[in-house]
Amino acid sequence: MGECCHHEKKHREPEEYKSLKNRLSRIEGQVRGLQKMLEEDVYCTDILTQVSAVQAALNSFSKELLENHIRTCVVHDIREGKDEVISDLVKTIQKLMK
């Protein structure tokens, strides 16, 4: 298990980093695709469909990052007796659910 979060930086294992980086690269490509669709005057509903796909991809990225955070940082802090991490986690989840 990697180091826990220190509210400023976190060491990520190579596999986790690669997975998250790949997701962001795909999302970046999707957003570039949106720009191209707009430039090419693509029909509105087709662009909106692609926007929905980008939102779903961002949600998947967030879910993976949150799961990794819980399994590493949150578990580590709870084991260390730092129960305030639970309040931080609740606030984070509330922000994600806006």
C-alpha positions as CSV (number, residue, x, y, z in Angstrom):
1,M,0.0,0.0,0.0
2,G,1.3,3.5,-0.9
3,E,1.8,6.3,1.5
4,C,-1.3,8.0,2.8
5,C,-2.4,11.5,1.8
6,H,-1.0,14.3,3.6
7,H,-3.6,16.8,2.4
8,E,-1.0,18.2,0.0
9,K,0.7,15.3,-1.8
10,K,0.2,11.6,-2.1
11,H,2.6,8.9,-3.4
12,R,0.7,6.7,-5.8
13,E,1.7,3.2,-6.8
14,P,2.7,2.9,-10.5
15,E,-0.3,0.9,-11.4
16,E,-2.8,3.4,-9.8
17,Y,-1.0,6.3,-11.4
18,K,-1.0,4.6,-14.8
19,S,-4.7,3.8,-14.6
20,L,-5.7,7.3,-13.5
21,K,-3.4,8.9,-16.1
22,N,-4.9,6.8,-18.9
23,R,-8.4,7.7,-17.9
24,L,-7.5,11.4,-18.0
25,S,-5.8,11.1,-21.3
26,R,-9.0,9.5,-22.8
27,I,-11.1,12.3,-21.2
28,E,-8.8,14.9,-22.7
29,G,-9.3,13.3,-26.1
30,Q,-13.0,13.3,-25.7
31,V,-13.0,17.0,-24.8
32,R,-10.8,17.8,-27.8
33,G,-13.4,15.8,-29.8
34,L,-16.1,18.1,-28.4
35,Q,-14.2,21.2,-29.6
36,K,-13.8,19.7,-33.0
37,M,-17.5,18.9,-33.2
38,L,-18.4,22.5,-32.3
39,E,-15.9,23.8,-34.9
40,E,-17.5,21.5,-37.5
41,D,-21.0,22.7,-36.7
42,V,-22.1,19.2,-35.6
43,Y,-25.8,18.9,-34.7
44,C,-26.6,19.9,-31.1
45,T,-27.9,16.5,-29.9
46,D,-24.8,14.7,-31.2
47,I,-22.6,17.1,-29.2
48,L,-24.8,16.7,-26.1
49,T,-24.4,12.9,-26.4
50,Q,-20.6,13.3,-26.4
51,V,-20.8,15.7,-23.4
52,S,-22.7,13.0,-21.6
53,A,-20.0,10.5,-22.4
54,V,-17.3,13.0,-21.0
55,Q,-19.4,13.4,-17.8
56,A,-19.6,9.6,-17.4
57,A,-15.9,9.3,-18.0
58,L,-15.2,12.0,-15.3
59,N,-17.5,10.2,-12.9
60,S,-15.6,6.9,-13.5
61,F,-12.3,8.7,-12.9
62,S,-13.7,10.2,-9.6
63,K,-15.0,6.8,-8.5
64,E,-11.7,5.2,-9.0
65,L,-9.8,8.0,-7.3
66,L,-12.2,7.9,-4.3
67,E,-12.0,4.2,-4.0
68,N,-8.2,4.4,-3.9
69,H,-8.3,7.2,-1.4
70,I,-10.6,5.2,0.9
71,R,-8.5,2.1,0.6
72,T,-5.2,3.9,1.4
73,C,-5.4,7.3,3.0
74,V,-8.7,6.9,4.9
75,V,-7.9,3.4,6.2
76,H,-4.4,4.5,7.2
77,D,-5.6,7.5,9.1
78,I,-8.4,5.5,10.9
79,R,-5.8,2.9,12.0
80,E,-3.7,5.8,13.3
81,G,-6.6,7.1,15.3
82,K,-7.2,10.1,13.2
83,D,-11.0,9.9,13.1
84,E,-11.3,13.4,11.6
85,V,-10.6,11.8,8.3
86,I,-14.2,10.5,8.3
87,S,-15.5,14.1,8.4
88,D,-13.2,15.0,5.5
89,L,-14.4,12.0,3.5
90,V,-18.1,12.9,4.1
91,K,-17.3,16.5,2.9
92,T,-15.6,15.1,-0.2
93,I,-18.5,12.8,-1.0
94,Q,-21.0,15.6,-0.6
95,K,-18.9,17.8,-3.1
96,L,-18.9,14.9,-5.6
97,M,-22.7,14.5,-5.3
98,K,-23.6,18.2,-6.2
